[in-house]
Structure formats: structure tokens, C-alpha cells
Amino acid sequence: MKSDRTLSQIPLSVLDLAPVRQSGTIGDALRNSRDLAQHVERWGYTRFWLAEHHNIPGIASAATSVLIGYVAEGTSKIRVGSGGVMLPNHAPLVIAEQFGTLASLYPNRIDLGLGRAPGTDAPTMRALRRDMNGEEDFPELVAELRALLGDPQRGQFVHAIPGEGTKVPIWLLGSSGFSAQLAGMLGLPFSFAAHFQPNNLMPALDLYRRSFQPSEVLQEPYAMVAIPVVASETDEKAKFIASSMYLSFLNLIRNHPRPVMPPVENVEELANPLERAAVQAKLGAAVIGSPETVRRGLEKVLEETHANELMIVSNAYDHQDRLRSYEITAEVAGLASREESGDLVIR
């Protein structure tokens, strides 16, 4: 049930939030996301996912399906999808139509990752939703969406056009046990958000695997783990670049989200002890350092989690630093050599 494959044998993928930096524009952020996708496609990554968040100045991926189309149009083979769409924010029919459209335009390249959290604060959640019970209704919403993307049934009155019959691959995403257990019961792939909630990682993976029931989608569990990675030429440079990520979490904890800020020296001195502990809890799964440090860190994550796939989140203030981080990570995992030899399979 668990994978014993090494770093050189598992797929690596990308989770992107279209980060808006302090001195940049939303247009810059969106163009940088597509540029990043084009680069990681060449470097051998398997997926490029974009996350739905709202009312956060440093994140430009709110219109997730629109951005997926923009990225898919600028690439040719990498799978593009949502990591995820926060399903309780939407009517399942609308999501089925949106992703059915994407799947029709970019066949066999679209993934639909689903989350149950709002991806925002309470006032924005109220602005997004008519029904505030969406999280409790999540299993029913997932079932409705899957039915709309499946083959038509006798007596069915509502059809997703586009969408019907596309059977867009669905993943359940989560940072707790709820979606882990649901994914297991439904026999769906599961992705855990250790890039911001690492403390629940191992219990959720255990629950997913224990709950798993074979389905027409999967015969065995398939678990992906999303983690923050900042790679550079030296440990010191990587830690400096990663200070921007630290500041982003610090501002969120202070309830004052801001665009991505430039890196600073001695970033921990800007936080009090309680804030430092809160940020470190968010970054508990982070792998930050030189190529060798990153290689050892990723191998440790695999050894502990037995993940089938790793999803990398490399946030940096400077776009070139972000590109270099993903390039180094691809190099230490040997992605390019796998692609050249035909060993890398795009699911």
C-alpha cells in the first residue's frame, strides 16, 4: 500500500499561488505563473496546480479556472489543474461546466483538485456563498460534481455541457482528516497541504490509507504531499530568499496580509516569541537550503510519508530566484534524465 520508491523515482509537481510581490502588479504575477509553468514543464515536473484564495493581496489566483486555461494554453504536455477549487464556494454545475470546457480544450491535461475550506476570511466567505453550510455538505457536493462529469444517466434532467462524459480526474485536498477519510472511502487520490499545516500530515495520511476502498479510479491509495521548498546555491542564500515566505506567514498571523515582501536578514528578529512559534508551526515541513540540503530534506519527507508524489511550493520575492529553486529541485531529483529516458510518466 505504501510506496518505497526513492526521490529519483517519484513524480514532482508544482503548486502555485500566482504570488503578487510588493513592487509588482497582478498582471506581472499572472505572466510569471505561466512563465514558471513553461519552465517546469521543460524540467520534467508532472503537474502545475493553482490554488483558489480570495481577498489576499499577495495571491492572484482567485479566478482559478481562468488562470488554468491561461497556463494550459502556454504549455503543451504538463498537467494543469486546481490545488484546489474550494467547492463549497461554487455550484457543482458551474465547476463541471468550467472544467469540462478546460478538458475539451486541453484533453488529458486537466486535474480538478477539490477543497472544503473557503480559502478566505469570514466576511469574504459570506460574499462568496449563499449557503453557509457548504463544508458540512462537502461529500454531497463532491458526489453531485462527479455525477455531472460522468456519463449521463437515464432520467437525468440537468446536464453539464460542456463537462458531461469528460470524467475530469478529481483529487480531494485537505489539511485535516475529513477529506483524507472521504478520499479513502471514495477511492480517490488525496493531497495533503503540508505547505501550511504540517502537524496533521501523518495522521491524515494514515487515515486515508486505512479508509481506502478500491474504486474504478484507483486500486490502491495514491497520496501526494505538498511542501515548501526553497533551493539555492548555498544554505545561507536559500534561507535569505525564504525570509519572504516567513514574512508572508507572519503577516497572515498578524491578520494583515500583504503582497510578497523582499527578503531580509535576521527575519526572526521581526517577530515576538509567540509569532515565531506560530510561523515555525506553519513551516514545519519546509525544506530550505543548498542542492545537497534539499536532496536530503526531500528524501527524509519520502522516508517518513511514503508519498506517491511530492508537490513543491517555492515562493520567493524575485521571479528568477523562484525559477532557480524549481530548477535545482528538478536537478537533485533527476527529473530531466528521467524524461529523456522515458521513465517519467505524466498521469
C-alpha positions in Angstrom: 0.0 0.0 0.0 2.9 2.3 0.7 5.4 3.4 -1.8 9.1 2.6 -1.2 10.3 4.5 -4.2 13.2 6.9 -3.8 13.4 10.6 -4.8 14.7 9.7 -8.2 11.6 7.5 -8.9 8.6 9.6 -7.9 6.9 12.4 -9.7 7.4 16.0 -8.6 4.7 18.6 -9.2 4.2 22.4 -8.6 1.6 24.3 -6.6 1.5 28.0 -7.5 -0.4 30.8 -5.9 0.4 33.4 -8.5 2.2 35.5 -5.9 2.0 39.3 -6.2 5.1 40.9 -4.9 5.3 44.3 -3.2 6.8 46.2 -6.2 4.8 44.2 -8.8 1.4 44.1 -10.4 -1.3 41.4 -10.7 -0.5 41.2 -14.4 3.1 40.6 -13.6 2.1 37.8 -11.2 -0.1 36.1 -13.8 2.5 36.3 -16.5 5.1 34.9 -14.1 2.9 31.9 -13.3 2.7 31.0 -16.9 6.4 31.5 -17.4 7.1 29.3 -14.4 4.8 26.6 -15.9 6.7 26.7 -19.2 10.0 26.3 -17.3 8.9 23.4 -15.0 7.4 21.6 -18.0 10.8 21.6 -19.6 12.4 20.5 -16.4 10.2 17.4 -16.1 7.5 18.3 -13.5 4.3 16.3 -13.8 1.6 18.8 -12.7 1.1 22.6 -12.3 -1.7 23.4 -9.9 -3.2 26.7 -9.0 -5.0 27.5 -5.7 -8.2 29.4 -5.1 -7.8 32.1 -2.5 -9.8 35.3 -2.1 -9.2 38.8 -0.6 -5.4 38.2 0.0 -3.2 40.9 -1.5 -0.3 38.6 -2.2 -2.2 35.9 -4.2 -3.6 36.5 -7.7 -5.1 33.0 -8.4 -8.7 33.7 -7.2 -10.3 33.1 -10.7 -8.7 29.7 -10.7 -10.3 28.1 -13.8 -9.5 31.2 -15.9 -5.8 31.1 -14.9 -5.7 27.3 -15.5 -6.8 28.0 -19.1 -4.1 30.7 -19.5 -1.4 28.4 -18.2 -2.6 25.4 -20.2 -2.6 27.5 -23.4 1.0 28.4 -22.8 2.2 24.8 -22.2 1.9 21.6 -24.2 2.1 18.5 -22.0 2.3 19.3 -18.3 -1.0 18.6 -16.4 -2.6 21.8 -15.2 -5.2 21.9 -12.5 -6.6 23.3 -9.3 -5.0 22.8 -5.9 -7.7 23.4 -5.3 -11.1 24.7 -6.2 -12.9 25.4 -2.9 -16.1 23.5 -3.9 -18.4 25.0 -1.2 -17.9 28.4 -2.7 -19.5 27.2 -6.0 -22.4 25.4 -7.5 -21.1 22.0 -8.7 -22.8 22.6 -12.1 -20.7 25.7 -12.6 -17.4 23.9 -11.8 -18.4 20.9 -14.0 -19.0 23.3 -16.9 -15.8 25.2 -16.3 -13.6 22.1 -16.1 -15.5 20.4 -18.8 -14.6 23.3 -21.0 -10.9 23.1 -20.0 -10.9 19.4 -20.6 -12.4 19.8 -24.0 -9.8 22.4 -25.0 -6.8 20.6 -23.4 -7.6 16.8 -23.5 -6.0 14.6 -20.9 -4.2 17.5 -19.2 -6.7 18.9 -16.7 -6.9 18.0 -13.0 -9.6 19.0 -10.6 -8.4 19.2 -7.0 -11.2 20.0 -4.5 -11.0 21.6 -1.1 -13.7 22.2 1.5 -12.4 25.3 3.2 -13.4 28.8 2.0 -9.9 29.9 1.1 -10.6 33.3 2.7 -11.9 35.2 5.8 -15.4 35.2 7.2 -16.6 38.4 5.5 -15.4 37.3 2.1 -16.9 33.9 2.7 -20.2 35.5 3.2 -19.7 37.5 0.0 -19.0 34.3 -1.9 -21.7 32.0 -0.6 -25.5 31.9 -0.4 -25.4 28.7 1.8 -23.0 28.9 4.7 -23.2 25.1 5.3 -21.1 24.2 2.4 -18.3 22.5 4.4 -20.8 20.2 6.1 -22.4 19.4 2.7 -19.0 18.7 1.0 -19.5 15.0 0.5 -22.8 15.6 -1.3 -21.3 18.4 -3.4 -18.5 16.1 -4.5 -21.0 13.4 -5.4 -23.0 15.9 -7.4 -20.0 17.2 -9.3 -18.7 13.7 -10.1 -22.1 12.7 -11.4 -22.2 15.8 -13.7 -18.7 15.0 -15.1 -19.6 11.3 -15.6 -21.8 9.6 -18.2 -25.4 10.7 -18.5 -27.9 8.6 -16.6 -31.4 7.6 -17.5 -33.9 10.2 -16.3 -31.3 12.9 -15.7 -32.6 16.4 -16.3 -29.6 18.6 -15.6 -26.5 18.1 -17.8 -23.2 19.9 -17.7 -22.5 21.0 -21.3 -19.5 21.1 -21.6 -18.5 18.6 -18.8 -20.7 15.6 -19.2 -18.7 12.5 -20.0 -15.3 14.2 -19.6 -14.6 12.4 -16.3 -12.0 15.0 -15.3 -9.7 13.4 -12.7 -10.8 14.5 -9.3 -8.5 14.8 -6.2 -9.5 15.6 -2.7 -7.3 18.0 -0.9 -7.0 18.7 2.8 -5.1 19.8 5.9 -7.0 17.5 8.3 -8.6 14.1 8.5 -12.0 14.9 7.0 -11.1 14.9 3.3 -8.5 12.2 3.9 -11.1 9.8 5.1 -13.6 10.8 2.4 -10.9 10.4 -0.3 -10.2 6.9 1.1 -13.8 5.9 1.2 -14.4 7.1 -2.4 -11.2 5.5 -3.7 -9.8 8.9 -4.9 -6.3 10.3 -4.8 -5.5 12.5 -1.9 -3.2 15.5 -1.5 -2.2 16.9 1.9 -1.4 20.6 2.4 1.7 20.3 4.5 2.9 23.6 3.0 0.9 25.4 5.6 -0.4 22.7 8.1 2.3 20.1 8.5 1.3 19.0 12.0 -1.7 17.0 10.8 0.3 15.3 7.9 1.0 11.8 9.3 -2.4 11.2 11.0 -4.2 12.3 7.8 -2.1 10.0 5.6 -2.7 7.1 8.0 -6.4 7.8 8.0 -6.5 8.0 4.2 -4.7 4.7 3.8 -6.8 2.9 6.4 -10.0 4.2 4.9 -9.1 3.4 1.3 -11.6 1.4 -0.7 -10.6 0.3 -4.3 -12.6 2.0 -7.0 -12.8 2.4 -10.7 -10.4 5.3 -10.3 -7.7 3.7 -8.1 -7.0 0.1 -6.9 -4.5 1.4 -4.3 -4.1 4.6 -2.3 -2.3 7.5 -4.1 -1.1 10.2 -1.7 0.6 13.4 -2.7 2.2 15.7 -0.1 2.6 19.5 -0.8 5.6 21.0 1.0 7.5 24.4 0.9 10.9 24.2 -0.8 13.4 27.0 -1.3 16.6 25.9 -3.0 19.6 28.0 -3.9 23.4 27.6 -4.4 24.1 27.7 -0.6 22.2 27.2 2.6 22.7 30.8 3.5 21.3 32.2 0.3 18.3 29.9 0.4 17.5 31.0 4.0 17.7 34.6 2.9 15.3 34.0 0.0 13.0 32.1 2.2 12.6 35.1 4.6 10.0 36.4 2.2 7.9 33.3 2.8 8.4 33.7 6.5 7.2 37.3 6.3 4.1 36.3 4.4 3.1 33.9 7.2 3.9 36.4 9.8 1.6 39.0 8.2 -1.2 36.4 7.9 -0.8 35.6 11.6 -1.0 39.3 12.4 -4.2 39.4 10.3 -2.5 41.9 8.0 -1.9 40.1 4.7 0.3 41.9 2.2 2.0 41.3 -1.1 5.1 39.3 -1.1 7.9 41.3 0.6 11.6 41.5 -0.3 13.8 39.1 1.7 15.6 40.5 4.8 18.4 39.4 7.1 17.6 38.0 10.6 13.9 37.8 9.8 13.0 36.0 13.1 14.0 39.2 15.0 10.9 40.9 13.5 8.6 38.5 15.4 7.9 38.1 19.1 8.2 34.6 20.6 4.6 33.6 20.1 4.7 34.8 16.5 7.9 32.9 15.9 6.3 29.7 17.2 3.2 30.2 15.1 5.3 30.8 11.9 7.5 27.8 12.6 4.5 25.6 13.0 3.4 26.6 9.5 6.8 25.9 8.1 7.5 22.7 9.9 7.7 20.7 6.6 9.8 23.3 4.8 13.0 22.2 3.0 15.3 25.1 2.6 19.0 25.1 1.5 21.6 24.1 -1.0 21.1 21.3 -3.5 22.5 18.7 -1.1 20.4 20.0 1.8 17.3 19.9 -0.4 18.1 16.4 -1.6 18.4 15.1 2.0 15.3 17.0 3.1 13.1 15.6 0.3 14.4 12.1 0.9 13.5 12.4 4.6 10.0 13.5 3.7 9.6 10.5 1.4 11.0 8.2 4.1 8.6 9.5 6.7 5.4 9.7 4.5 5.9 7.1 1.8 4.2 9.6 -0.5 3.5 8.6 -4.1 4.2 12.2 -5.3 5.5 15.4 -3.9 4.1 18.8 -4.8 6.6 21.7 -4.4 5.7 25.2 -3.3 8.7 27.5 -3.9 7.7 31.1 -3.1 10.3 33.9 -3.5 10.2 37.6 -3.9 12.3 37.6 -7.1 10.9 35.5 -10.0 14.4 34.4 -11.0 15.0 33.0 -7.6 11.7 31.1 -7.8 12.7 29.7 -11.2 16.1 28.7 -9.9 14.6 27.0 -6.8 12.4 24.7 -9.0 15.4 24.1 -11.4 17.6 23.0 -8.5 14.9 20.8 -7.1 14.4 19.1 -10.5 18.2 18.6 -10.8 18.5 16.9 -7.4 15.6 14.6 -8.3 16.9 13.8 -11.7 13.7 14.8 -13.5 15.4 15.7 -16.8 17.2 12.4 -17.1 14.0 10.5 -16.4 12.1 12.4 -19.0 14.9 11.8 -21.6 14.9 8.1 -20.8 11.1 7.8 -21.0 10.8 6.8 -17.3 8.7 9.8 -16.3 5.0 9.2 -16.9 2.5 12.0 -17.0 -0.7 10.8 -15.3 
